[in-house]
Amino acid sequence: MAQHAGHGAQQAVFATKAEAEAAAKHFNCKGAHRMGNQWMPCASHGEATGGTSSPSAP
């Protein structure tokens, strides 16, 4: 039985770089990066997951 993503969920892992680059616009970024043998949108993983490189100031 196939499982379906919840409402509003975006596919984040793709078989090809071109698919990931095309999906990047939905993640508000550009480019693609390799994750194992698959591809994810955004030039870096931090962009794709919404991470930041520095902690928030108090």
Backbone as a chain_set.jsonl record, in Angstrom:
{"seq": "MAQHAGHGAQQAVFATKAEAEAAAKHFNCKGAHRMGNQWMPCASHGEATGGTSSPSAP", "coords": {"N": [[0.84, -1.183, 0.0], [0.576, 2.21, -0.838], [1.937, 5.107, 0.713], [0.798, 8.328, 1.509], [1.871, 11.694, 1.483], [1.267, 14.255, 3.929], [-1.094, 17.006, 3.807], [0.101, 19.706, 1.975], [2.751, 18.956, 2.116], [6.081, 18.781, 0.845], [7.948, 17.106, -1.617], [11.233, 16.138, -0.927], [13.463, 14.721, -1.671], [15.117, 13.528, -4.494], [15.585, 11.642, -7.553], [17.172, 12.672, -9.561], [19.46, 15.372, -10.311], [18.397, 17.473, -11.812], [15.626, 17.35, -11.25], [15.635, 17.992, -8.526], [16.711, 20.586, -8.621], [14.644, 21.87, -9.994], [12.629, 21.702, -8.088], [13.587, 23.351, -6.125], [12.598, 25.983, -6.056], [10.273, 25.791, -4.573], [11.246, 25.627, -2.076], [12.281, 28.035, -1.583], [14.898, 28.573, -2.536], [17.905, 28.028, -4.503], [19.472, 25.772, -6.832], [20.97, 22.506, -6.155], [21.841, 19.691, -4.086], [23.814, 16.779, -3.379], [22.638, 13.937, -1.652], [23.634, 11.242, -0.294], [22.931, 8.795, -2.614], [21.05, 10.236, -3.887], [19.28, 13.318, -4.696], [18.799, 16.587, -3.297], [16.847, 19.605, -3.014], [18.204, 22.985, -3.129], [21.365, 24.633, -2.674], [22.847, 23.909, -0.457], [22.603, 21.712, 2.406], [21.698, 22.94, 4.738], [20.147, 25.083, 3.824], [18.025, 23.701, 2.655], [16.795, 22.459, 4.82], [16.125, 24.528, 6.399], [17.885, 25.361, 8.277], [20.243, 27.264, 10.281], [23.403, 28.936, 10.341], [24.339, 30.161, 12.575], [23.654, 30.617, 16.069], [20.623, 31.96, 17.535], [20.44, 35.273, 18.779], [20.057, 36.28, 22.185]], "CA": [[0.0, 0.0, 0.0], [1.346, 3.447, -0.926], [1.66, 6.098, 1.737], [0.711, 9.67, 0.928], [2.321, 12.779, 2.358], [0.205, 15.101, 4.451], [-1.442, 18.207, 3.047], [1.119, 20.749, 1.932], [4.106, 18.406, 2.193], [6.859, 18.887, -0.388], [8.961, 16.073, -1.797], [12.525, 16.759, -0.691], [14.541, 13.866, -2.165], [14.851, 13.235, -5.899], [16.518, 10.734, -8.21], [18.08, 13.409, -10.437], [19.808, 16.744, -9.96], [17.464, 18.366, -12.497], [14.369, 17.358, -10.5], [15.875, 18.733, -7.289], [16.854, 22.005, -8.976], [13.316, 22.376, -10.334], [11.851, 21.789, -6.854], [14.201, 24.33, -5.217], [11.764, 27.177, -5.935], [9.292, 25.552, -3.514], [11.972, 25.737, -0.814], [12.831, 29.391, -1.581], [16.344, 28.519, -2.727], [18.33, 27.653, -5.848], [20.485, 24.73, -6.901], [20.698, 21.173, -5.62], [23.016, 19.043, -3.498], [23.704, 15.329, -3.299], [22.422, 13.338, -0.34], [23.817, 9.822, -0.606], [22.849, 8.596, -4.06], [19.908, 10.997, -4.374], [19.472, 14.767, -4.729], [17.874, 17.434, -2.561], [16.855, 21.004, -3.459], [19.054, 23.981, -2.477], [22.803, 24.433, -2.856], [23.393, 23.265, 0.738], [21.588, 21.043, 3.213], [21.155, 23.913, 5.681], [19.08, 25.826, 3.148], [16.908, 22.796, 2.405], [16.134, 22.121, 6.074], [15.8, 25.765, 7.109], [18.866, 25.553, 9.344], [21.055, 28.477, 10.253], [24.78, 28.656, 10.712], [24.655, 30.78, 13.852], [22.53, 30.59, 17.003], [19.874, 33.214, 17.697], [20.868, 36.13, 19.892], [19.006, 36.409, 23.211]], "C": [[0.885, 1.245, 0.0], [0.947, 4.383, 0.202], [1.691, 7.471, 1.091], [1.147, 10.7, 1.951], [1.127, 13.612, 2.795], [-0.02, 16.329, 3.576], [-0.323, 19.239, 3.115], [2.549, 20.242, 1.99], [4.787, 18.5, 0.835], [7.839, 17.726, -0.451], [10.319, 16.737, -1.69], [13.704, 15.935, -1.179], [14.167, 13.4, -3.563], [15.931, 12.332, -6.483], [17.534, 11.475, -9.066], [18.313, 14.832, -9.936], [18.807, 17.72, -10.573], [16.13, 18.455, -11.758], [14.514, 18.172, -9.218], [16.011, 20.223, -7.559], [15.498, 22.612, -9.299], [12.46, 22.561, -9.086], [12.366, 22.872, -5.918], [13.331, 25.566, -5.032], [10.705, 27.021, -4.842], [9.915, 25.653, -2.121], [12.622, 27.114, -0.667], [14.351, 29.402, -1.654], [16.634, 28.143, -4.178], [19.356, 26.537, -5.758], [20.015, 23.408, -6.329], [21.979, 20.628, -5.007], [22.746, 17.551, -3.352], [23.526, 14.903, -1.843], [22.468, 11.829, -0.558], [23.812, 9.644, -2.11], [21.635, 9.301, -4.653], [20.221, 12.483, -4.287], [18.407, 15.477, -3.92], [17.954, 18.861, -3.098], [17.79, 21.853, -2.602], [20.531, 23.609, -2.608], [23.446, 23.748, -1.663], [22.264, 22.672, 1.573], [20.945, 21.999, 4.217], [20.02, 24.725, 5.09], [17.837, 24.963, 3.017], [16.124, 22.502, 3.677], [15.754, 23.341, 6.892], [16.755, 26.05, 8.253], [19.604, 26.867, 9.202], [22.454, 28.122, 10.708], [25.182, 29.287, 12.036], [23.446, 30.764, 14.764], [21.859, 31.956, 17.106], [20.398, 33.983, 18.905], [19.738, 36.221, 20.904], [18.277, 37.716, 23.157]], "O": [[1.845, 1.319, 0.766], [-0.217, 4.447, 0.596], [2.522, 7.739, 0.223], [0.832, 10.59, 3.136], [0.106, 13.663, 2.11], [0.792, 16.637, 2.704], [0.139, 19.595, 4.199], [3.48, 21.044, 1.918], [4.148, 18.32, -0.202], [8.487, 17.4, 0.544], [10.544, 17.786, -2.294], [14.842, 16.399, -1.112], [13.051, 12.937, -3.798], [17.048, 12.268, -5.97], [18.639, 10.978, -9.281], [17.481, 15.412, -9.238], [18.412, 18.69, -9.926], [15.561, 19.542, -11.654], [13.626, 18.947, -8.865], [15.481, 21.039, -6.805], [15.226, 23.752, -8.921], [11.646, 23.483, -9.03], [11.651, 23.277, -5.001], [13.326, 26.147, -3.947], [10.284, 28.013, -4.246], [9.208, 25.752, -1.118], [13.411, 27.34, 0.25], [15.012, 30.144, -0.927], [15.716, 27.963, -4.978], [20.026, 26.374, -4.738], [18.831, 23.212, -6.056], [23.076, 21.053, -5.369], [21.6, 17.12, -3.22], [24.168, 15.431, -0.935], [21.477, 11.216, -0.954], [24.604, 10.274, -2.811], [21.232, 9.011, -5.779], [21.306, 12.866, -3.851], [17.259, 15.036, -3.858], [19.004, 19.284, -3.583], [18.124, 21.477, -1.478], [20.893, 22.434, -2.648], [24.468, 23.079, -1.81], [21.11, 23.085, 1.455], [19.757, 21.87, 4.511], [19.041, 25.024, 5.775], [16.722, 25.435, 3.24], [14.909, 22.315, 3.62], [15.138, 23.219, 7.95], [16.468, 26.888, 9.108], [19.592, 27.498, 8.146], [22.658, 27.115, 11.386], [26.251, 28.984, 12.566], [22.318, 30.887, 14.288], [22.468, 32.981, 16.798], [20.753, 33.392, 19.925], [18.569, 36.236, 20.517], [17.374, 37.953, 23.959]]}, "num_chains": 1, "name": "protein.A"}
